[in-house]
Each structure stands twice: as structure tokens, then as C-alpha cells.
């Protein structure tokens, strides 16, 4: 506990104690680490690595350290340097420090590749191919790679990091695949499918570690007995011993109390400056908003713009979208003529969550060239994977995502779609920056206000339909209700009211509205069911997990890592 507090104090002091920063005339940064790794049947890992440096001043070369922790050694197969124009210079083995040569320096714990390549105020990339021998292990229930591909040890954080890991000449069995990621720094994200797992992020400050479990039969090596990680238990034991020894001195205890008080004072200072920064941001934002004349109406009887529902949802949430955009987008594309709801081929006996026999069938228009939004084009192309005999059916989607592999594929496609929507929001100038924070600009914020006013109108309409009977575009209500996050319960009650009106009055208008709402509610219910399948088939099932740590898709700090590998890079 004392160690944690002292460390926290030191970090705080870095931020609050004035320091004089003196710029060195000679320095370098590591801008990018791109690693492609393939596990072989022998349990080796073949690595293709590129490390990009920016040099300020003159340097003789760079080095790469590879830790021998839990490996049988390394085989270096290629060394080269690439300049900013992508011209590649092969680097040959040598022993006399000549330019464009490299030396391998072996020690008990480390293999160092020392590359002599003179640089002067320029950007260069080290290209390194090597094989990690015996890094993967085979156990009864799973194969495992538990490896640290890089460790920052010289205070040189890496701005941009990408790691792609796969099985050589094979694919992962996603029913047996699990992973854990161990990183520190900026935001890191993971994408995976049967072909590979990809980890990317920014500002790596410690370990780039990963543990994956996969089908054991891929490895053509002897099986080992799996044991829980003894190193972590030893680490915890050592920390406990250190804590006991720390209590021996009363003088030390007094110092510890003093440290605690000092930490509290430092924390108060941090909170003060943080609150002051927030206040400054709020004042700047208010000043910016005051320059614009915003919509002042309480409700809006028609949609503000003919905007795709996914972009409306992005405006509504400002920074993310929800899965409710999928059924809304499908009906929006029907309204625009890119799909046709084939009512004769759809199965609808009763619009309810419990009905297992329901299905919706859509006929796609082959010509999508007139679609003006990239996320809509991607959506149509994405849905083609679920067509049968030229028809898109929600039953087909539901069946395909009932398997783990199908659910993961759908989830990955949704992530790509979400990214396109966010990029489209930026292209349409939704955002501006105030005091370093991204917010909706005044024009986009005004649109958000209008869409909220339209949402109020929809809610009022659903509750008091008789008052607005002749004023409404029913299709727009169906499309934008879920995009504006209107709860399904409002639609269900309105559907029930229409049913009663249709039965009691015999008015054909009520019949057609009831019919439309039935299909729309079925659309929502089926997508809810599809979403449940995706969730259940992509969450951690805890199979083959005897280690007890982490979880499927889990992230942990680099300090929690206890696998093999490691090693940094630098310049000289």
C-alpha cells in the first residue's frame, strides 16, 4: 500500500512542481510500431516488424532489444532501413561498425540487434524480420501464446501502435478463441475474426502484451500440463513480505503519514486545476453558443431535414450511435426505394416479442449509385451477405448470428459501419473544438434541438393520436422513432390503440396504419432478438479458462503482464 501511495505522490509531483524543460539539440522520437506476427505449428512465432523514428540531430544508428524471457531464442532473418520516400536499404551482418551493417549482441537475458545506419534530421523506419522460438505452448484444452511484443524501458513512448496476430496458414476456431490484452497509454482497440486479431492504439507507455487461447490441435508439439501463473503468486507474496518489513520502523510510519498528508494536498491541487479547466471550457462554450440564434419552438410537426436516421442518432448522442439505427436505416432505405418490403413473403401472425415464426422479407434494388452517403452504401453491401435467392430476410440474419463466428462477423461489420457514420459526421462539419474539446458546432447543435422538438411531437402524437389525425407523415414516425431513442413501449401502446380503433370503427385508414405499425414493430422485435444472439455468442463463456484472469476481449494494465518476451528500441 505504501509503495502505491508513494508512486502516486511522485506522479502528482511531476504535474504540480514547476520544472524547467531544456530542449536537447539532439533527440529522437519513436512514431510508429507496426508488428505482424504469425504462430507456426512448431510453436514458433514469425514476426515482421517496422519501427519508425524521427531524428533531430545526427545519429549513428538504432538498436532493438529482444528479451529471452520464456523463449528458446531468436533467429534474425532480415534487417533493412526505409527512408521517408519508402526507399529500402538492405542491412548486412558485420562486425566493424560500418554504415549499413548490423551486429547481434547476445547476453544471458537479451538479444540485441544493433543497426549502424547514419541519420541526420530525418525520418527512418527499421524493418526487422525474426522468429521467436518456442513461444507458444500446447495444453490439453487450448493452445496459448502469452507474449510481450514490446516494452517501453527508456521513456520513449510510441505514438502509433499496431499489432496483427494470426495462425500461419490456418484460421482461429472462434468457438475456442479467447484473448487478453495488456497495455498502458492511450486508447487501444481490438478487432478480430477467424483470420487474425488486430490491436491498435496510441501513446504506448509500457507493455504491448497479449495472451490468446486457440484450438490446441493446430500446434504439432508435445502437450504440457497447464499450471496457474506461479510468477504472479510470487509477486503477490513478495509484495506482502515487503509490506510487513515496512512496519518495523516507527520513524518510517511517521514518514508514511506525512506522505499521505502531502498526497492529499497534491490531490486537492489537481482537483482545483481540473475544476478551473472545466469552468474555463464551460464559459468558452457558452460564449460560442451566444453568437447563434437557435430554434426556440417546443415541438416540430415535421422532420427538420431529410437526414438518414443513423446521422440523426449521431446528432442525438453527439459522439456515438446505438444499435437502434439498424432497423431505422432499413426502413429509411425502403422509403427511398432501395429496398421493397415484400409483405406477401413476410410471415406475420402477431407482432410480439414472443412470436418465433415472424420474419420480414426485403427485395433489394440493384442500383445503389444514387445513394449519397457512404454509410448507406456500406449498409446495403453489408446486408447482401444475408440474402437468400435475392431477398434479404431477418430470419437469415438471426440464423447466421446464432453461431459464434457469425455473431463476431456481424459485430465487426457494425463497428466498420459505425466508423463510417462518425467519419461522415466530421465530413458534414458537425463538430468544432472549444478549449481542446470536440463539441457540436452551432449549426449541428441547432439541428439537434430541432430533432428533439420533433421527438416531442412524435411522443405527443403517439399519446394523443386523435388530435393529430390529419397532420402526420406516418412513414417518418416509423423511421425516426427508434433513431431518436423513443421507447418501444410508446409504439406498443399506440399499436394496441390502432387495433382497437380498427376493430370498432372499421375505418380503412386505421387498418393501413395498424398494418404498417405491425411490420415496424416486428422489425424492432426481430432486431432485438438478433442483438441478443450477437451478445450471447460474443460474450465470455469461460470455457477453457483455468487461469481465472482476464476475460474474452479483456484489457488489463501492462503491470499485470507475466508472460514471456519484452524488449525496447532506441537510437545511438
LINLIN-V331515 format. One record per helix or strand. SS is the DSSP state (helix for helix, strand for strand). FROM is the first residue (numbers start at 0). LEN is the number of residues. If there is no record, write none. Layout:
ss->{SS & SS}
from->{FROM & FROM}
len->{LEN & LEN}
This chain:
ss->{helix & strand & strand & strand & strand & strand & strand & strand & strand & strand & strand & strand & strand & strand & strand & strand & strand & helix & strand & helix & helix & helix & helix & strand & helix & strand & strand & strand & helix & strand & strand & helix & helix & strand & strand & helix & helix & helix & helix & helix & strand & helix & strand & strand}
from->{1 & 26 & 44 & 57 & 73 & 87 & 91 & 100 & 109 & 122 & 135 & 142 & 157 & 177 & 187 & 196 & 206 & 215 & 222 & 229 & 249 & 308 & 324 & 338 & 342 & 346 & 358 & 360 & 373 & 386 & 390 & 393 & 403 & 430 & 436 & 441 & 464 & 473 & 487 & 507 & 553 & 557 & 563 & 568}
len->{15 & 13 & 12 & 10 & 10 & 3 & 2 & 6 & 11 & 10 & 4 & 9 & 10 & 6 & 5 & 8 & 8 & 3 & 2 & 16 & 40 & 9 & 11 & 3 & 3 & 1 & 1 & 4 & 13 & 2 & 3 & 7 & 24 & 4 & 4 & 22 & 4 & 10 & 18 & 31 & 3 & 3 & 2 & 3}
